[in-house]
Amino acid sequence: MLRKILPILLVLFLIQTASAQIVKFEMTPQTLLPNDIADCKLTFTAQQNTYISGITIFHPTEVDVSPDSFSGIGWLYAGQSYDFYFTIKAEKSGIYTLTICIDTLNGTIKQPLTIRVVNQMPDIILDKTVLTLNEVNDVLFTITSPIDVSNVVVKPLFNANPKVIYVQNGKGSFKFEPKKTQPLKFKICFYNGKNYHEVVRTVKVSYVQSKGVLINVTSKYPVALIGDVVPIDVEIANLRGDTIYNVNVTVFGGIFSKNNVQIPIVKPGESTKVSFDFCSRSGGLKKIEIKVQYEDEFNNLYEDAKFIEIKVLNETSLQFSGLEIKTSLGGLTVTGDVSNNGRTKVYNVFVVASTSKQTKTYYIDSLDPSDFDTFEFNFANYTGIVTLKVKWTNEIGEIFETTKVVKIPSQELHVKAVGGVNYLATAVSLAVLVFVIAIIVLSWKRRR
């Protein structure tokens, strides 16, 4: 009876000792793409002294295992481990089960192994699918993948910046200035384990037109006088979705306080205003051009122009008024006013009166708009013309002048008394006396 029981107990002991061994399996990568190679490591740890005669890996025909068997391993002492290295490759997607058999002195240990092969490549998702034409679009993206990928590089197959994007934590970004509508193609390069892959993904996006840069030109005074200063305001509003740089505003068509203004930067949704002071030396309808140039982040140059018309009347902002000419035995007196009919203040006003023999000057420090000043010039007894000239400096430093010629009428004849006798008065008295005597004589003759 004991002889019959001992073999059964021995088999049970061998099975128990064989199953007590520790088997650990590692595979990199854990999920494969078709034709990927996975590096595998099988670690056997003996719980007691045992002998390993060989290892065999049974696998489907669709899976290549190299090597698929090991022999001549020998004894392992309790607690000692042994590593077995091999590779796995599958040409098609699917789920495959492998069986690893470890032959020991105490029995065979079987370890099942499941291999998963997928045919799903990484994809790219953009944070925006509506882009704006002719302006710089900032685009963020995320790389999604059913497998663990590493060293991911995205190469946009269009004119983006940068040309090569190194993805960190599945995220990346690029800048793009589309000139036409087109789908966006990306080449995604990555590693699955030690297996290198490339895939091209196409993302459909839609486009809208850029709102551009709005230029608004205004003037409070569409009508001006010669020499008067007219402010012209230029407002620049950036309606684009990106920042513009090196904004250059230039004016043409007259005399200006400055011809050019530069603005370093205007952010999206912001606006800025610049002003130019304009004046003219002649009358007429003046067409003023305002040219605006700016650059985007990629140094692309844009240009736009606006026009405004200022009607300049054919008269100066300073005028003579209230002129009076007085003559006397003592000489000639010219009086009048200088009026500022313009809308801006004038400075260093000189009134000059000239005859053929004399020149006299009257200085006025400044005149406000709608203000005037009175002058007076005295000359010796003079018949002919007097030239009046007013010169001034306007608010932008330009010098103007206007001239008025005054003709002096001939003076009445004055007979100057000599020795205290006025011969003209004496002659008149004698004539009257002779007339009276004649009347008396005539009356006497009639009585006779």
Backbone hydrogen bonds, N-H to C=O, Kabsch-Sander energy under -0.5 kcal/mol:
donor,donor_aa,acceptor,acceptor_aa,energy
5,I,1,M,-1.4
6,L,2,L,-2.1
8,I,4,K,-0.6
9,L,5,I,-2.2
10,L,6,L,-2.2
11,V,7,P,-2.1
12,L,8,I,-2.3
13,F,9,L,-2.1
14,L,10,L,-2.4
15,I,11,V,-2.6
16,Q,12,L,-2.2
17,T,13,F,-2.8
18,A,14,L,-2.3
19,S,15,I,-2.4
20,A,16,Q,-0.9
21,Q,18,A,-1.3
22,I,45,T,-2.3
24,K,43,T,-2.8
26,E,41,K,-2.3
28,T,39,D,-2.3
32,L,116,R,-2.4
35,N,90,A,-3.8
36,D,33,L,-2.6
38,A,88,I,-2.8
39,D,28,T,-3.0
40,C,38,A,-0.5
40,C,86,F,-2.8
41,K,26,E,-2.5
42,L,84,F,-3.2
43,T,24,K,-3.3
43,T,41,K,-0.5
44,F,42,L,-0.5
44,F,82,Y,-3.0
45,T,22,I,-3.1
45,T,43,T,-0.5
46,A,44,F,-0.5
46,A,80,Q,-2.8
50,T,76,L,-2.8
52,I,74,G,-2.6
53,S,51,Y,-0.6
53,S,103,D,-2.2
54,G,103,D,-1.2
55,I,70,F,-2.5
56,T,101,C,-2.6
57,I,68,D,-3.2
58,F,56,T,-0.6
58,F,99,T,-3.2
63,V,60,P,-1.3
64,D,89,K,-3.5
66,S,87,T,-2.1
70,F,55,I,-3.0
72,G,53,S,-1.1
74,G,52,I,-2.1
76,L,50,T,-3.4
79,G,46,A,-3.9
80,Q,77,Y,-2.5
82,Y,44,F,-2.2
84,F,42,L,-3.0
86,F,40,C,-1.8
87,T,66,S,-2.6
88,I,38,A,-1.9
89,K,64,D,-2.1
90,A,36,D,-0.7
91,E,62,E,-0.9
94,G,117,V,-2.7
96,Y,94,G,-0.5
96,Y,115,I,-3.2
98,L,113,L,-4.3
99,T,58,F,-2.5
100,I,111,Q,-2.9
101,C,56,T,-3.3
101,C,99,T,-0.6
102,I,100,I,-0.5
102,I,109,I,-3.3
103,D,54,G,-2.8
103,D,101,C,-0.6
104,T,102,I,-0.6
104,T,107,G,-2.5
105,L,51,Y,-2.2
107,G,104,T,-1.2
109,I,102,I,-3.0
110,K,108,T,-0.5
111,Q,100,I,-3.2
113,L,98,L,-3.2
115,I,96,Y,-4.0
116,R,30,Q,-0.6
117,V,94,G,-3.2
117,V,115,I,-0.5
118,V,32,L,-2.9
121,M,119,N,-0.5
123,D,144,T,-2.9
125,I,142,T,-2.5
127,D,140,L,-2.9
131,L,129,T,-0.5
131,L,206,S,-2.9
133,L,208,V,-2.8
134,N,178,P,-3.2
135,E,132,T,-0.9
137,N,176,F,-2.9
139,V,137,N,-0.6
139,V,174,F,-2.8
141,F,172,G,-2.6
142,T,125,I,-2.3
143,I,170,G,-2.5
144,T,123,D,-2.2
144,T,142,T,-0.6
149,V,147,I,-0.6
150,S,191,Y,-2.2
153,V,189,C,-3.0
154,V,165,I,-2.8
155,K,187,K,-2.6
157,L,185,K,-3.0
160,A,158,F,-2.3
161,N,175,K,-2.4
165,I,154,V,-2.8
166,Y,164,V,-0.5
167,V,152,V,-2.0
167,V,165,I,-0.7
168,Q,171,K,-2.0
171,K,168,Q,-2.1
172,G,141,F,-1.7
174,F,139,V,-2.3
175,K,161,N,-2.8
176,F,137,N,-2.1
177,E,159,N,-0.6
184,L,203,V,-2.4
185,K,183,P,-0.5
186,F,201,R,-2.9
187,K,155,K,-2.3
188,I,186,F,-0.6
188,I,199,V,-3.5
189,C,153,V,-3.4
189,C,187,K,-0.6
190,F,197,H,-2.2
191,Y,150,S,-2.4
192,N,195,N,-2.9
193,G,191,Y,-0.6
194,K,192,N,-0.5
195,N,192,N,-1.8
196,Y,194,K,-0.6
197,H,190,F,-2.7
199,V,188,I,-1.8
201,R,186,F,-2.8
201,R,199,V,-0.5
203,V,184,L,-3.3
204,K,202,T,-0.5
206,S,129,T,-3.2
208,V,131,L,-2.2
214,L,237,A,-2.6
216,N,214,L,-0.5
216,N,235,E,-2.5
218,T,233,D,-2.4
220,K,231,P,-0.6
224,A,311,K,-2.8
226,I,313,L,-0.5
226,I,315,E,-2.4
227,G,280,S,-2.0
228,D,225,L,-1.8
230,V,228,D,-0.5
230,V,278,F,-3.2
232,I,276,F,-3.3
233,D,218,T,-2.7
234,V,274,V,-3.2
235,E,216,N,-2.9
236,I,272,T,-3.2
237,A,214,L,-2.7
237,A,235,E,-0.5
238,N,236,I,-0.5
238,N,270,E,-2.9
239,L,212,G,-1.5
239,L,237,A,-1.1
244,I,266,V,-2.2
245,Y,295,E,-3.2
246,N,264,P,-2.2
247,V,263,I,-2.6
248,N,293,Q,-3.3
249,V,247,V,-0.5
249,V,261,V,-3.1
250,T,248,N,-0.5
250,T,291,K,-2.6
251,V,259,N,-1.9
252,F,289,E,-2.1
255,I,279,C,-1.9
257,S,277,D,-1.8
261,V,249,V,-2.5
263,I,247,V,-3.1
266,V,244,I,-2.2
269,G,238,N,-2.3
270,E,267,K,-2.0
272,T,236,I,-2.3
274,V,234,V,-2.6
276,F,232,I,-2.6
278,F,230,V,-2.9
278,F,276,F,-0.5
279,C,255,I,-2.2
284,G,312,V,-3.3
286,K,284,G,-0.7
286,K,310,I,-3.0
287,K,285,L,-0.6
288,I,286,K,-0.7
288,I,308,I,-3.3
289,E,252,F,-1.8
290,I,306,K,-3.3
291,K,250,T,-3.0
291,K,289,E,-0.5
292,V,304,D,-3.3
293,Q,248,N,-2.4
294,Y,302,Y,-2.0
295,E,245,Y,-2.7
296,D,300,N,-1.5
299,N,296,D,-2.0
302,Y,294,Y,-3.0
304,D,292,V,-2.4
306,K,290,I,-2.5
308,I,288,I,-2.2
310,I,286,K,-2.5
311,K,222,P,-2.9
312,V,284,G,-3.0
312,V,310,I,-0.7
313,L,224,A,-3.0
313,L,311,K,-0.6
315,E,313,L,-1.6
317,S,226,I,-2.1
319,Q,339,S,-2.0
321,S,337,D,-2.1
324,E,335,T,-2.6
326,K,333,T,-2.8
328,S,331,G,-2.1
331,G,328,S,-1.0
332,L,379,F,-3.7
333,T,326,K,-2.9
334,V,377,F,-3.1
335,T,324,E,-2.4
336,G,375,F,-1.7
337,D,321,S,-3.2
338,V,373,D,-2.8
339,S,319,Q,-2.8
339,S,337,D,-0.5
340,N,371,D,-3.1
341,N,317,S,-3.3
341,N,339,S,-0.9
342,G,317,S,-0.5
346,V,367,L,-2.3
347,Y,393,T,-2.8
348,N,365,D,-2.2
349,V,364,I,-2.3
350,F,348,N,-0.5
350,F,391,K,-2.7
351,V,362,Y,-3.4
352,V,350,F,-0.6
352,V,389,K,-3.4
353,A,360,K,-3.1
354,S,387,T,-2.2
355,T,358,Q,-3.5
360,K,353,A,-3.1
362,Y,351,V,-3.1
364,I,349,V,-3.5
367,L,346,V,-1.9
370,S,340,N,-2.2
371,D,368,D,-1.9
373,D,338,V,-1.6
375,F,336,G,-2.7
377,F,334,V,-2.9
379,F,332,L,-3.7
384,G,408,I,-0.5
386,V,406,V,-3.1
387,T,354,S,-2.8
388,L,386,V,-0.6
388,L,404,K,-3.5
389,K,352,V,-2.7
390,V,402,T,-2.5
391,K,350,F,-2.5
392,W,400,F,-2.4
393,T,347,Y,-2.7
394,N,398,E,-2.6
397,G,394,N,-1.8
400,F,392,W,-2.6
402,T,390,V,-1.9
404,K,388,L,-3.4
406,V,386,V,-3.3
406,V,404,K,-0.5
408,I,384,G,-3.5
408,I,406,V,-0.5
416,K,414,H,-0.6
418,V,421,V,-1.5
421,V,418,V,-1.9
423,Y,421,V,-0.8
426,T,422,N,-1.9
427,A,423,Y,-2.2
428,V,424,L,-1.9
429,S,425,A,-2.0
430,L,426,T,-2.2
431,A,427,A,-2.0
432,V,428,V,-2.0
433,L,429,S,-2.3
434,V,430,L,-2.6
435,F,431,A,-2.1
436,V,432,V,-2.2
437,I,433,L,-2.3
438,A,434,V,-2.2
439,I,435,F,-1.7
440,I,436,V,-1.9
441,V,437,I,-2.6
442,L,438,A,-2.1
443,S,439,I,-2.1
444,W,440,I,-2.0
445,K,441,V,-1.9
446,R,442,L,-1.6
447,R,443,S,-1.4
448,R,444,W,-1.3
